[in-house]
Amino acid sequence: MDAAYVFAVAFRLDPDGATVDPDRFEATMEIPASEPGTDEWLFFRDRLWRGEIGDDPSFRGLASDRLGVEVTEASFRELRTDEAYLEALKREVAADLSRFNADSVDAALGKYLGSSIHVRGE
């Protein structure tokens, strides 16, 4: 199984005693998705809402820590996954729909990921 959360991020460089041009950069950041049912698998529920970052300042802090630069902007792009991961995710969500306050797996995933699930062929 393979999956990652994909984000667009922007950051600035402000070096001590030097200048850079440009000083703003954009990049794509991927955070590996934990296997459903394991620690950290609820990342999407805890960080995303309808395909958007739920708590932007908190997420920018997380991204800054991971990248080692101050992230000034971030936006969610997609959950990039294979079919096996998506099926495992759906099974885990279905096992406790009340955790997602949803009536169906599709409603739960839509609530947090919007339409931003991209399944790649194997």
Backbone hydrogen bonds in HBPLUS format (Angstrom, degrees):
<---DONOR---> <-ACCEPTOR-->    atom                        ^
c    i                          cat <-CA-CA->   ^        H-A-AA   ^      H-
h    n   atom  resd res      DA  || num        DHA   H-A  angle D-A-AA Bond
n    s   type  num  typ     dist DA aas  dist angle  dist       angle   num
A0082-ASP N   A0002-ASP O   3.01 MM  80  5.79 130.6  2.27 166.6 173.3     1
A0033-ALA N   A0003-ALA O   2.96 MM  30  5.29 177.1  1.97 123.0 123.9     2
A0004-ALA N   A0080-ARG O   2.82 MM  76  5.33 147.7  1.92 148.9 159.6     3
A0080-ARG N   A0004-ALA O   2.83 MM  76  5.33 157.0  1.89 173.2 167.5     4
A0005-TYR N   A0031-ILE O   2.82 MM  26  5.13 163.3  1.85 151.9 149.6     5
A0031-ILE N   A0005-TYR O   2.83 MM  26  5.13 160.1  1.87 149.0 155.4     6
A0006-VAL N   A0078-GLU O   2.79 MM  72  5.27 167.6  1.81 168.2 170.7     7
A0077-ARG N   A0006-VAL O   2.79 MM  71  5.41 163.2  1.81 156.6 152.2     8
A0078-GLU N   A0006-VAL O   3.34 MM  72  5.27 156.3  2.40 129.5 133.9     9
A0007-PHE N   A0029-MET O   2.80 MM  22  5.16 160.1  1.84 156.3 162.8    10
A0029-MET N   A0007-PHE O   2.82 MM  22  5.16 164.4  1.84 150.2 155.5    11
A0008-ALA N   A0075-SER O   2.84 MM  67  5.30 158.9  1.88 156.5 162.3    12
A0075-SER N   A0008-ALA O   2.88 MM  67  5.30 146.7  1.99 150.8 158.5    13
A0009-VAL N   A0027-ALA O   2.89 MM  18  5.44 171.0  1.89 161.7 163.4    14
A0027-ALA N   A0009-VAL O   2.88 MM  18  5.44 158.2  1.93 156.0 160.3    15
A0010-ALA N   A0073-GLU O   2.92 MM  63  5.01 151.5  2.00 140.7 139.2    16
A0072-THR N   A0010-ALA O   2.78 MM  62  5.69 150.2  1.87 142.8 152.7    17
A0073-GLU N   A0010-ALA O   3.38 MM  63  5.01 156.5  2.44 131.7 129.8    18
A0011-PHE N   A0025-PHE O   2.91 MM  14  5.46 155.4  1.97 151.4 159.2    19
A0025-PHE N   A0011-PHE O   2.81 MM  14  5.46 163.8  1.83 165.1 170.8    20
A0013-LEU N   A0023-ASP O   2.80 MM  10  5.21 149.3  1.90 144.5 154.1    21
A0038-THR N   A0035-GLU O   3.02 MM   3  5.73 158.6  2.07 149.7 151.0    22
A0041-TRP N   A0038-THR O   3.16 MM   3  5.67 156.7  2.22 139.3 137.5    23
A0043-PHE N   A0040-GLU O   3.25 MM   3  5.70 144.6  2.39 122.3 120.8    24
A0045-ARG N   A0042-LEU O   2.96 MM   3  5.21 117.4  2.36 104.4 120.0    25
A0046-ASP N   A0042-LEU O   2.93 MM   4  6.17 156.8  1.98 160.1 167.7    26
A0047-ARG N   A0043-PHE O   2.87 MM   4  5.84 135.9  2.07 151.1 161.4    27
A0048-LEU N   A0044-PHE O   3.01 MM   4  5.27 151.4  2.10 134.7 139.7    28
A0054-GLY N   A0047-ARG O   2.80 MM   7  5.49 169.2  1.81 139.0 142.1    29
A0049-TRP N   A0052-GLU O   2.74 MM   3  5.21 153.0  1.81 150.7 159.0    30
A0052-GLU N   A0049-TRP O   3.04 MM   3  5.21 148.8  2.14 105.6 115.3    31
A0050-ARG N   A0111-LYS O   2.65 MM  61  4.98 147.4  1.75 128.4 135.6    32
A0051-GLY N   A0112-TYR O   3.12 MM  61  5.91 169.0  2.13 114.1 114.3    33
A0059-PHE N   A0055-ASP O   2.95 MM   4  6.21 161.6  1.98 158.4 164.6    34
A0060-ARG N   A0056-ASP O   2.82 MM   4  6.03 164.3  1.85 160.3 164.5    35
A0061-GLY N   A0057-PRO O   3.09 MM   4  6.31 149.8  2.18 141.6 149.2    36
A0062-LEU N   A0058-SER O   3.05 MM   4  6.43 155.6  2.11 147.1 153.5    37
A0063-ALA N   A0059-PHE O   2.80 MM   4  6.10 166.0  1.82 161.4 164.7    38
A0064-SER N   A0060-ARG O   2.81 MM   4  5.93 154.4  1.87 144.2 151.8    39
A0065-ASP N   A0061-GLY O   2.97 MM   4  6.19 159.7  2.01 149.2 154.0    40
A0066-ARG N   A0062-LEU O   3.04 MM   4  6.32 157.3  2.09 148.3 154.5    41
A0067-LEU N   A0063-ALA O   2.88 MM   4  6.02 152.5  1.95 151.1 158.4    42
A0068-GLY N   A0064-SER O   2.75 MM   4  5.55 141.3  1.90 147.9 156.1    43
A0079-LEU N   A0116-SER O   2.75 MM  37  6.20 154.4  1.82 158.8 166.9    44
A0118-HIS N   A0079-LEU O   2.86 MM  39  6.02 170.4  1.87 153.4 156.5    45
A0081-THR N   A0118-HIS O   2.93 MM  37  6.18 167.3  1.94 156.8 159.1    46
A0120-ARG N   A0081-THR O   2.69 MM  39  5.99 163.5  1.72 165.6 171.4    47
A0086-LEU N   A0082-ASP O   3.13 MM   4  6.41 168.6  2.15 156.0 159.3    48
A0087-GLU N   A0083-GLU O   2.93 MM   4  6.13 161.3  1.97 153.5 158.2    49
A0088-ALA N   A0084-ALA O   3.04 MM   4  6.24 158.4  2.09 145.8 151.7    50
A0089-LEU N   A0085-TYR O   2.80 MM   4  6.04 156.1  1.85 154.5 161.9    51
A0090-LYS N   A0086-LEU O   2.90 MM   4  6.14 161.3  1.94 150.5 155.2    52
A0091-ARG N   A0087-GLU O   2.98 MM   4  6.22 157.3  2.03 147.7 153.7    53
A0092-GLU N   A0088-ALA O   3.03 MM   4  6.23 159.8  2.08 147.8 152.9    54
A0093-VAL N   A0089-LEU O   2.93 MM   4  6.16 160.3  1.97 154.1 159.6    55
A0094-ALA N   A0090-LYS O   2.90 MM   4  6.00 163.5  1.92 149.3 154.3    56
A0095-ALA N   A0091-ARG O   3.07 MM   4  6.25 136.6  2.27 139.8 150.5    57
A0096-ASP N   A0093-VAL O   3.12 MM   3  5.75 157.9  2.18 115.7 121.8    58
A0099-ARG N   A0096-ASP O   3.09 MM   3  5.73 149.0  2.19 116.2 123.7    59
A0100-PHE N   A0097-LEU O   2.90 MM   3  5.38 153.2  1.97 113.1 121.7    60
A0101-ASN N   A0098-SER O   3.14 MM   3  4.77 157.3  2.19  95.8 102.9    61
A0108-ALA N   A0104-SER O   2.99 MM   4  6.25 155.7  2.05 145.5 152.3    62
A0109-LEU N   A0105-VAL O   2.88 MM   4  6.17 170.0  1.89 162.4 163.8    63
A0110-GLY N   A0106-ASP O   2.87 MM   4  5.93 157.8  1.92 144.9 152.0    64
A0111-LYS N   A0107-ALA O   2.88 MM   4  5.94 145.9  1.99 141.4 150.4    65
A0113-LEU N   A0109-LEU O   2.71 MM   4  5.58 161.8  1.74 157.6 164.0    66
A0114-GLY N   A0110-GLY O   2.97 MM   4  4.30 137.8  2.15 113.1 118.5    67
A0116-SER N   A0113-LEU O   3.04 MM   3  5.65 161.1  2.08 135.4 140.3    68
